[in-house]
Amino acid sequence: MKRILLPLLTGMLLGAAGVLVWHLSSATRAEAAFQKERDASLEEMQRELTAARNNAATWQARLADAGVDGTPVKENVLDIQRILNDARPLMKTLALMFGGRRKEMSERMIRGMASKLAEQMGLTEDQTEDMIAHFTGLDAANFEKIKAMLDRKLTIMDVFTVMNDINPQKSMDAYVQQTMTPEQKASWENRKLETKADQLERTATWKLDRMGSALKLDEGQKDQVFSILVKTNPDYDSSLGVEGVTGAPASEPSATPLKEEDAIASVLRPEQMDDWAAWQEKQKAEKSRLTDAFGGFDPTTFFRSMSGMGGGLGGGMGRMGKR
C-alpha cells in the first residue's frame, strides 16, 4: 500500500507544484505585459503633454505678438484701443482676403473722380490720365501702410497718425498745387469752399435735429439756433455763405463774441431752461464717455483738423439738409 501511496502523493505534489508554477508564471507574464502597456501609455501621455505645452507656448507667443489683451473687460466701459488690438488679426485677414476686390473698387472710384474733375475743372486728357496713375499708385502705397499698421500693437494715436497721413484731402491739395494751372487751382479752391459750407450746414442741421425735439424749439428759435451752430463752428468763415445763416457773422466786430452755449441760451424761453440744462449735462456725459473710450483723447479735435476730407473729390455733391 505504501508503495502505491508514495508515488501517488509524489505525483500529486509535483502536479500541484507545476500548477502553482504555471500560475505564478502567468501572473508574471501578465504583470510584465501590464507594466509594458502602462509604460507605453505613460510615454504617450508624456508626448501629448509635451506637445500641448509646446502648442500653449506657441499660442502664447502668437497672442503676445498679436497684442491681445488678456485682462478682464470692464463692464459698461468702451475701450476703443482694446477693441482695435483684439480685432487686428481679423482685420488683417480680411484686408488680405479682399485686397483684390478693394483694389478694383478703388481704381473705379479714382477713375470716376478724375472724370468728374476733368469735366468740372477743364482737365486735359493727359492731365486726367496722370491723375489716375498718381492716385492709383498712392492708393497702393496707403494700403501697404494700413497692412503694416495691422502687424503691430496699436495705440489710438497710431491709428489717427496713419489716417492723417493718408488723408485724401491733403493728397489732392498737394497734387493740385504741383500740377494744375492757376485757373484750375482757383476752381479747386472754390470747390473746397463749397464743400466746407456743405459740411458746416450738415453738422448744424444734425445738431439742431437732436436739440430741437428735446428743447421743444419753435420755428423762429430753430432758425436762430441754426445760425448760432454754424457761426460758432471753429471752421466757419463769413465768406462761405452758408445757406440759412442770418445776423452778423461771429467773426465780425459787431457781433457779440458769445460761446455756443450762451448764444443758444439767449434765445430760449424761461420754461425751456431746465431742459437746456439737462441737455448740456447729457452732452458733457456723452463727450466724457467718448473721450474715455479713446484713452483720454478727444477724437473730435482730430476729425476737425481733417475737415473737408475728400474736399471736392465727390463732385456734384449738392447741399444736404437745406433749410
Buried (B, 14 or more C-beta within 10 A) or exposed (E): EEEEEEEEEEEEEEEEEEEEEEEEEEEEEEEEEEEEEEEEEEEEEEEEEEEEEEEEEEEEEEEEEBBBBEEEEEEEEEBBBBEBBBEBBEBBEEBEEEEEEBBEEBBEBBBEBBBBBBEBBEBEEEBBBBBBEBBBEBBEEBBEEBBEBBEEBBEBEBBBEBBEEBBBBBBBBEBBEEBBBEEBBEBBBEBBBBBBBBBBBEBBBEBBEEBBEEBEBEEEBBBBBBBBBBBBBEBBBBEBEBEBBEBEBBEEEEBEEBEBBEBBBEBBEEEBEEBBEEBEEEBEEEEEEBBBBBEEBEBEEBEEEBBBBBBBBBBEBEBEBEB
